[in-house]
């Protein structure tokens, strides 16, 4: 339990530090080059202060938009690039409004006409797309873009237990995706193929008790690492696996998914 808590704290710390590093890197980069020709005549320290403030506020606004669009996008199966563009599109307006308000408080004139607003909106959207893409790539690299179920469904993150993996052909590897009950057999699916094993699903699940996974349905067991996204179709909720497989979620298990934040309805 203590190890789980420490692991969660370290993961959260890495998550926050990664975002701070990205914000700092972009702030330094933009302060150095003075994009769009607006700040090239100001000293570097002035530009750096502006971009640190700009990037910090922008990260809050655009990441909020990104998470909101992502929540809706999961239901509509939107690709990541579309979610990023939409988040930048919707977040640019409040971002500009906030920056212009701070300029007004500082005694500086606001943008004079619609052309100026349009130009700044385009510039802000472009920068947001670049930065959000960096966040997304960082999350992909560190594995943070997949849902992270709580301890109620998952134990500590390890590969599938050796006792079950040893039942599989070596050619299938140890990247276990999911199990499917077939009468008195279990069909194990890995990233390299599948194999039919003569055993009960309940026994297989017992052997995988130390692995990060759960049963969304009495006929299935799913590895948490294999879940790509969750969709709802015709009133039925499905887990979409990395190999494209749609696995149904029983109604009695929907509560578990809500409790760990996989679905929010």
C-alpha positions as CSV (number, residue, x, y, z in Angstrom):
1,X,0.0,0.0,0.0
2,X,2.8,2.4,0.9
3,X,4.7,1.4,-2.3
4,X,1.5,2.2,-4.3
5,X,1.2,5.6,-2.7
6,X,4.9,6.4,-3.3
7,X,4.5,5.3,-6.9
8,X,1.4,7.5,-7.4
9,X,3.2,10.5,-5.9
10,X,6.3,10.0,-8.1
11,X,4.1,9.7,-11.2
12,X,2.2,12.9,-10.3
13,X,5.5,14.7,-9.6
14,X,6.9,13.6,-13.0
15,X,3.6,14.7,-14.7
16,X,3.8,18.2,-13.2
17,X,7.5,18.6,-13.7
18,X,7.1,17.6,-17.4
19,X,4.6,20.3,-17.9
20,X,6.7,22.9,-16.1
21,X,9.7,22.0,-18.2
22,X,7.7,22.3,-21.4
23,X,6.3,25.7,-20.4
24,X,9.8,26.9,-19.4
25,X,11.4,25.7,-22.6
26,X,8.8,27.4,-24.8
27,X,8.9,30.6,-22.8
28,X,12.7,30.7,-23.2
29,X,12.4,29.9,-26.9
30,X,9.8,32.5,-27.7
31,X,11.6,35.1,-25.6
32,X,14.8,34.4,-27.5
33,X,13.3,34.7,-31.0
34,X,10.6,37.3,-30.4
35,X,8.0,35.7,-32.7
36,X,5.8,37.7,-35.1
37,X,8.2,40.7,-34.8
38,X,6.4,42.2,-31.8
39,X,9.0,42.0,-29.0
40,X,12.3,42.0,-30.9
41,X,13.1,45.6,-29.7
42,X,12.5,44.8,-26.0
43,X,15.4,43.5,-23.8
44,X,15.6,39.8,-23.3
45,X,14.6,40.0,-19.7
46,X,11.4,41.8,-20.5
47,X,10.5,39.3,-23.2
48,X,11.3,36.4,-20.9
49,X,9.0,37.8,-18.2
50,X,6.2,38.3,-20.7
51,X,6.5,34.8,-22.1
52,X,6.8,33.1,-18.7
53,X,3.5,34.8,-17.7
54,X,2.0,34.2,-21.1
55,X,2.9,30.5,-21.3
56,X,1.8,29.8,-17.7
57,X,-1.7,31.4,-18.2
58,X,-1.9,29.7,-21.6
59,X,-1.1,26.3,-20.2
60,X,-4.0,26.7,-17.7
61,X,-6.5,27.9,-20.3
62,X,-5.5,25.6,-23.2
63,X,-5.0,22.5,-21.1
64,X,-8.5,23.1,-19.6
65,X,-9.9,23.3,-23.1
66,X,-7.9,20.2,-24.2
67,X,-9.3,18.1,-21.4
68,X,-12.9,19.4,-22.0
69,X,-12.6,18.6,-25.8
70,X,-10.9,15.3,-25.0
71,X,-13.9,14.2,-22.8
72,X,-16.3,15.0,-25.7
73,X,-13.8,13.6,-28.3
74,X,-13.7,10.2,-26.6
75,X,-17.4,9.8,-27.3
76,X,-17.0,10.8,-30.9
77,X,-13.7,9.0,-31.6
78,X,-11.9,12.2,-32.5
79,X,-8.2,11.8,-33.3
80,X,-5.7,13.5,-31.1
81,X,-4.8,16.1,-33.8
82,X,-8.4,17.2,-34.1
83,X,-8.8,17.5,-30.3
84,X,-5.6,19.7,-30.2
85,X,-6.8,22.0,-33.0
86,X,-10.3,22.4,-31.4
87,X,-8.8,23.1,-28.0
88,X,-6.5,25.7,-29.5
89,X,-9.4,27.2,-31.5
90,X,-11.7,27.5,-28.5
91,X,-9.0,28.6,-26.0
92,X,-7.5,31.4,-28.1
93,X,-10.4,33.8,-27.5
94,X,-10.3,33.7,-23.6
95,X,-6.5,33.8,-23.8
96,X,-6.5,37.0,-25.9
97,X,-9.2,38.5,-23.7
98,X,-7.2,37.9,-20.6
99,X,-3.9,39.3,-22.1
100,X,-5.7,42.4,-23.4
101,X,-7.2,42.9,-20.0
102,X,-3.8,42.8,-18.3
103,X,-2.5,45.2,-21.0
104,X,-5.4,47.6,-20.2
105,X,-4.6,47.4,-16.4
106,X,-1.0,48.3,-17.2
107,X,-2.1,51.4,-19.1
108,X,-1.3,50.1,-22.5
109,X,-3.9,50.5,-25.4
110,X,-5.9,47.5,-26.5
111,X,-5.8,46.2,-30.0
112,X,-7.3,48.9,-32.2
113,X,-9.4,47.1,-34.7
114,X,-10.7,43.7,-35.9
115,X,-7.6,43.2,-38.0
116,X,-5.4,43.3,-35.0
117,X,-7.7,40.9,-33.1
118,X,-7.7,38.5,-36.0
119,X,-4.0,38.6,-36.3
120,X,-3.5,37.9,-32.6
121,X,-6.1,35.2,-32.6
122,X,-4.3,33.4,-35.4
123,X,-0.9,33.8,-33.7
124,X,-2.3,32.5,-30.4
125,X,-4.0,29.6,-32.0
126,X,-0.8,28.6,-33.8
127,X,1.3,28.8,-30.7
128,X,-1.3,26.8,-28.7
129,X,-1.3,24.0,-31.3
130,X,2.5,23.7,-31.1
131,X,2.5,23.7,-27.3
132,X,-0.4,21.3,-26.9
133,X,1.2,19.0,-29.4
134,X,4.4,19.0,-27.2
135,X,2.2,18.2,-24.2
136,X,0.6,15.3,-26.1
137,X,3.9,13.9,-27.3
138,X,5.3,14.1,-23.8
139,X,2.3,12.3,-22.4
140,X,2.5,9.7,-25.1
141,X,6.2,9.1,-24.3
142,X,5.6,8.8,-20.5
143,X,2.4,6.7,-21.0
144,X,0.1,9.3,-19.4
145,X,-2.5,9.5,-22.1
146,X,-4.1,6.2,-21.1
147,X,-6.6,6.0,-18.3
148,X,-5.1,5.2,-14.9
149,X,-7.6,3.1,-12.9
150,X,-7.3,3.4,-9.1
151,X,-6.3,0.6,-6.7
152,X,-10.0,-0.6,-6.6
153,X,-9.5,-2.1,-10.0
154,X,-5.7,-2.3,-10.4
155,X,-2.8,-3.4,-8.2
156,X,0.7,-2.2,-8.9
157,X,1.8,-1.9,-12.5
158,X,3.6,-5.0,-13.5
159,X,3.6,-7.3,-16.5
160,X,1.1,-10.2,-16.5
161,X,2.1,-12.7,-13.8
162,X,4.6,-15.3,-14.9
163,X,2.5,-18.3,-13.9
164,X,-0.1,-17.5,-16.6
165,X,2.3,-16.3,-19.2
166,X,4.2,-19.5,-18.9
167,X,1.1,-21.3,-20.3
168,X,1.5,-19.3,-23.6
169,X,3.6,-20.2,-26.6
170,X,6.9,-18.2,-26.5
171,X,6.0,-16.8,-29.9
172,X,3.1,-14.9,-28.4
173,X,5.3,-12.9,-26.1
174,X,4.2,-11.5,-22.7
175,X,2.3,-8.4,-23.9
176,X,-1.1,-9.7,-22.8
177,X,-4.1,-7.7,-24.0
178,X,-7.2,-9.6,-22.9
179,X,-8.8,-13.0,-22.2
180,X,-12.0,-14.3,-23.6
181,X,-14.0,-17.2,-22.1
182,X,-15.0,-19.9,-24.6
183,X,-16.9,-22.7,-22.9
184,X,-14.4,-24.5,-20.8
185,X,-11.5,-22.7,-22.4
186,X,-9.8,-19.3,-22.2
187,X,-8.5,-17.6,-25.4
188,X,-5.6,-15.4,-24.5
189,X,-4.8,-12.5,-26.9
190,X,-1.4,-10.9,-27.0
191,X,0.0,-8.3,-29.4
192,X,1.5,-11.2,-31.4
193,X,-1.6,-13.4,-31.7
194,X,-3.9,-15.6,-29.6
195,X,-4.0,-19.1,-28.0
196,X,-6.7,-21.3,-26.6
197,X,-6.0,-22.7,-23.1
198,X,-7.9,-25.4,-21.3
199,X,-8.8,-23.7,-18.0
200,X,-11.6,-21.6,-16.4
201,X,-11.5,-17.8,-16.8
202,X,-11.8,-17.5,-13.0
203,X,-8.6,-19.5,-12.5
204,X,-6.8,-17.5,-15.2
205,X,-7.9,-14.3,-13.4
206,X,-6.6,-15.6,-10.1
207,X,-3.2,-16.2,-11.7
208,X,-3.3,-12.6,-13.0
209,X,-4.3,-11.2,-9.6
210,X,-1.0,-9.3,-9.4
211,X,-1.4,-7.8,-12.9
212,X,-3.0,-4.4,-13.7
213,X,-6.3,-5.4,-15.2
214,X,-10.0,-6.2,-14.4
215,X,-13.1,-7.9,-15.7
216,X,-15.5,-5.5,-17.5
217,X,-17.8,-8.6,-18.2
218,X,-18.0,-12.1,-16.8
219,X,-16.6,-13.5,-20.1
220,X,-13.7,-11.1,-20.4
221,X,-10.5,-10.0,-18.6
222,X,-8.7,-6.9,-19.9
223,X,-5.2,-5.7,-19.2
224,X,-5.3,-2.0,-18.3
225,X,-2.3,-1.2,-20.5
226,X,-4.2,-2.5,-23.5
227,X,-7.1,-0.1,-23.2
228,X,-7.0,2.7,-25.8
229,X,-10.3,4.4,-25.1
230,X,-13.9,4.0,-24.0
231,X,-16.8,4.6,-26.3
232,X,-20.6,4.4,-26.0
233,X,-22.7,3.0,-28.8
234,X,-26.4,2.3,-28.7
235,X,-26.6,2.6,-24.9
236,X,-23.7,0.1,-24.5
237,X,-20.3,1.0,-23.2
238,X,-17.3,-0.6,-24.9
239,X,-13.5,-0.8,-24.1
240,X,-11.5,-0.3,-27.3
241,X,-8.3,-2.3,-27.1
242,X,-5.1,-1.3,-28.8
243,X,-5.7,-4.0,-31.5
244,X,-9.1,-2.5,-32.3
245,X,-11.2,-5.1,-30.4
246,X,-14.4,-3.8,-28.8
247,X,-15.1,-5.4,-25.4
248,X,-18.5,-4.8,-23.8
249,X,-18.8,-3.4,-20.3
250,X,-21.5,-5.0,-18.2
251,X,-23.9,-2.5,-16.6
252,X,-23.0,-3.7,-13.1
253,X,-19.4,-2.7,-13.8
254,X,-20.2,0.8,-15.0
255,X,-20.1,2.0,-11.4
256,X,-16.5,0.8,-11.1
257,X,-15.5,2.8,-14.2
258,X,-17.2,5.9,-12.9
259,X,-15.5,5.6,-9.5
260,X,-12.0,5.6,-11.1
261,X,-12.8,8.4,-13.6
262,X,-12.9,6.4,-16.8
263,X,-16.4,7.6,-17.6
264,X,-18.0,10.7,-16.1
265,X,-21.7,10.3,-16.9
